[in-house]
């Protein structure tokens, strides 16, 4: 799964990396982004790419209670095209969720060890995400979830799942307003190559979303 990540880049770096023409209102770097918080995402509205903030934790448009979002921070890419919560989103509401590393916890004999993980050769990347709009009593809520897949050889000793990290050359294609079916979107994800990753141990202060400062990414021996 993916339950925490970072985005430390300056705004100008993000604009350049993703070819965005407009500034990002209220952007600030983050060391410990957690579910339920606002996350930077990029969508294509049919005319242009737009960056903005979505709440992490998907609330489908048909949900009766928005609290469902706390349970839907990830979606399995292998089955998302079959699930009622995600099928239409795979076809029509795909997004990029901007990041530069993510955290995962590895089980050890001493307990769980937090690790910071990132691609070896990329300073910025995007998770493959899905988004939706939920509205009730004239209050619209825009939410998202991160797609995951089975862990690769590098990640499997750490966790059995990992987020889908889009290759640089596939980012645009994922959010293009093309008439994909849900099955086609799933096929696209299944054929992606995975970046080589690096990881190092960090302090368990990342366990609490209240901690959001440089100590979160500081390596420990």
Secondary structure, DSSP 8 states (H G I E B T S, - for coil): ---EEEE---HHHHHHHHT--S--TT---EEEEETTSEEEEEEE-SSSEEEEEEEES---TT-S-GGGGGG-SEEETTTGGGSTTTHHHHHH-EEEEEESEEEEEEEETTEEEEEEEEESS-S-EEEEEEEEEEEETTEEEEEEEEEEEE--TTTTTT-SEEE-EE-GGGHHHHHS-----HHHHHHHHHT-----EEEEEB-GGGGSTT--SGGGG-B--
